[in-house]
Amino acid sequence: MTANKDPIFTIQGDASNNDGTAMNQLVTAASTDYTGIDADTSLVWTANATSGGYVKGIKAKAGGTNTASVARIYINNGSTPTTATNNTFWGEMTLPATTAIATAATVEPYYPIEQAFPPGFRIYVAIATAVAAGWVFNAVAGQYE
């Protein structure tokens, strides 16, 4: 496949979490830092190593009954995420209290990003309050190659 040397549109959609290595990664543990270095910060997306990628936003879905929390979103430059200077605090979204129910949908918070990222950059998410059932975070994104 020929590289997309001047990307305007993504060549492949990417709707998985944890960089496509697994789906339904429930985040339950709290992280209280604002640098993204905490062990409870979870990888959500990685840009293509050659051409980068584009992220429309981050979607959250409750895994069941949870107390209210906040999700903090970090951009990593592709290097070790446990080094604070490799991360930037990008933003946060409110995660409301949820109740598992079989007859209605739970809310799906969405944080718009609308940003192209260089090769190898990553997005990590952490929650500020420990929750029982957990949250799944998915990047609505695309890869340039």
C-alpha positions in Angstrom: 0.0 0.0 0.0 1.3 3.4 -0.9 1.8 5.9 1.9 -0.6 8.8 2.2 2.1 11.5 1.8 -0.2 14.5 2.0 -3.2 13.4 4.2 -6.5 15.2 4.1 -8.7 12.2 4.7 -7.9 9.1 6.8 -7.3 5.9 4.9 -8.6 3.6 7.6 -11.1 4.2 10.4 -10.2 3.4 14.0 -13.0 2.9 16.5 -11.2 0.6 19.0 -9.8 1.4 22.3 -6.3 0.6 23.7 -4.9 1.1 20.2 -6.8 -1.8 18.7 -5.2 -4.4 20.9 -8.3 -5.1 22.9 -11.9 -3.9 23.1 -14.0 -3.1 26.1 -11.2 -2.1 28.4 -13.1 -0.9 31.5 -11.4 1.8 33.5 -12.4 1.6 37.2 -9.4 2.9 39.2 -8.9 6.6 40.2 -6.0 8.7 39.1 -5.5 12.1 40.8 -2.6 13.6 38.9 -2.8 16.1 36.1 0.3 15.0 34.2 -0.8 11.6 32.8 1.9 9.6 34.5 -0.3 7.7 36.9 -0.3 3.9 36.5 -4.1 4.0 36.3 -4.0 6.1 33.1 -5.2 4.0 30.1 -4.1 4.1 26.5 -7.0 4.8 24.2 -5.5 5.5 20.8 -2.2 5.6 19.0 -1.5 7.4 15.7 0.0 5.5 12.8 3.8 5.2 13.2 4.5 6.5 9.7 1.8 9.0 8.8 0.0 9.9 12.0 -3.8 10.0 12.4 -6.8 12.1 13.1 -9.1 12.1 16.1 -12.7 13.5 16.0 -13.3 12.8 19.7 -13.4 10.5 22.6 -16.6 8.6 23.5 -17.3 7.2 26.9 -19.8 4.4 27.8 -20.6 3.2 31.3 -20.1 -0.5 32.0 -22.9 -0.4 34.5 -23.7 1.4 37.7 -21.1 4.0 38.6 -20.7 7.1 40.8 -20.0 10.4 39.1 -16.5 11.2 38.1 -14.5 13.1 35.5 -12.3 11.8 32.7 -9.0 13.5 32.1 -7.5 13.3 28.6 -3.8 13.4 27.9 -1.8 13.7 24.7 1.5 11.8 24.7 4.3 12.4 22.2 4.9 8.7 21.6 7.6 8.4 24.3 7.4 7.0 27.8 4.0 8.1 29.3 5.4 7.9 32.9 7.6 10.9 32.1 5.5 14.0 32.7 7.3 16.1 30.0 6.1 13.6 27.3 2.4 14.3 28.1 0.1 17.3 27.9 -3.2 17.6 29.8 -5.6 18.1 26.9 -9.0 18.4 28.6 -11.7 16.7 30.7 -15.3 15.5 30.4 -17.9 15.0 33.1 -18.9 11.4 33.7 -22.3 11.4 35.4 -23.5 8.8 37.9 -25.1 5.9 36.0 -27.4 3.1 36.9 -27.5 -0.2 34.9 -30.9 -0.7 33.5 -32.3 -3.1 31.0 -35.1 -0.8 29.6 -33.2 2.4 28.8 -29.9 3.6 27.5 -27.3 5.2 29.7 -25.6 8.4 28.7 -22.6 8.4 26.3 -20.5 11.5 27.1 -18.4 12.7 24.2 -15.4 15.0 24.1 -14.6 16.6 20.8 -10.9 16.8 19.8 -10.9 17.4 16.0 -7.2 17.3 15.7 -4.6 15.6 13.5 -1.7 14.0 15.3 1.9 13.3 14.3 3.2 9.8 13.8 3.2 7.7 17.0 1.4 10.2 19.2 -1.0 8.6 21.7 -4.1 9.5 23.7 -4.5 8.4 27.3 -7.5 8.8 29.6 -7.8 8.6 33.4 -10.8 8.9 35.7 -10.6 11.0 38.9 -12.9 8.9 41.1 -12.8 5.1 41.4 -16.1 3.6 40.1 -17.7 0.1 40.5 -18.6 -0.9 36.9 -16.1 1.2 35.0 -16.1 3.2 31.8 -15.0 2.3 28.3 -13.3 5.0 26.3 -13.2 4.9 22.5 -11.5 7.2 20.1 -13.5 8.1 17.1 -10.5 8.4 14.8 -8.8 7.4 11.6 -5.3 6.5 10.5 -3.5 8.3 7.7 -1.9 5.0 6.5 
